Amino acid sequence: MNMADMFGKLTEFQKRMDEVKEQLNLLEVEAEAGGGMVKVTANGNREITSIKLDRDIIDPNDTEMLEDLIIAGINQALKKAEEASQDKMAEVTKGMLPGGLDLGSLGMK
């Protein structure tokens, strides 16, 4: 492969990566904790975009339980966002990189 071809592939790859990042920003995943009393939404870029709490779960005398449920909801939402992100990245990199190179090993998650 000559340098012009390599540069073209690199430019195409960067363009596709930018498109995927925008798609991931629009993608939403939702996770629940406490039987649905805590709902957390995240985008595909692993950013929390919303937290909804059922009023029945708010007990001023038991804030520790609420904190635990919020943490559980956030962790589950981030896990789902990570999985969605990896799936989307696999679509983009398929056929672009030799031997199915794992971008995660390069810090490009």
GIMODA-V702609 format. One record per helix or strand. SS is the DSSP state (H for helix, E for strand). FROM is the first residue (numbers start at 0). TO is the last residue. If there is no record, write none. Layout:
SS|FROM|TO  SS|FROM|TO
//
This chain:
H|2|25  E|27|32  E|37|42  E|47|52  H|54|56  H|62|92  H|97|99  H|102|105
//
